[in-house]
Every structure is written in structure tokens, then in C-alpha cells.
Amino acid sequence: MVSMNDVCKLYVATFNRAPDAAGLSYWVNNSGLSIEGIAQSFFDQPET
């Protein structure tokens, strides 16, 4: 199970800012991805 804390750390490390509440909730509760899958999705974004 992916924790909010893990996603927050990953988000800050990747984007240098905190995630918004709705986005954080999506990644933790609805994405169905592992922390590795979430990380890959972050790195696939144009912003990164």
C-alpha cells in the first residue's frame, strides 16, 4: 500500500513543491499504482 508520506516525499523531490490535496488523494487512493509506478508517471510528465 502506498502511503501519503511516501507520495509527498516523491512529489517534493520530483517537482520541488508540495502536491495539492486532490492530486495527493488521487495518487494514494485511486491510481492503483505502486510507489514505483507513481514515480514513473511523475518522470513521464512534461514538467519534469
C-alpha positions, 0 to 999 in steps of 0.5 A, spaced: 500 500 500 502 506 498 502 511 503 501 519 503 508 520 506 511 516 501 507 520 495 509 527 498 516 525 499 516 523 491 512 529 489 517 534 493 523 531 490 520 530 483 517 537 482 520 541 488 513 543 491 508 540 495 502 536 491 495 539 492 490 535 496 486 532 490 492 530 486 495 527 493 488 523 494 488 521 487 495 518 487 494 514 494 487 512 493 485 511 486 491 510 481 492 503 483 499 504 482 505 502 486 510 507 489 514 505 483 509 506 478 507 513 481 514 515 480 514 513 473 508 517 471 511 523 475 518 522 470 513 521 464 510 528 465 512 534 461 514 538 467 519 534 469 
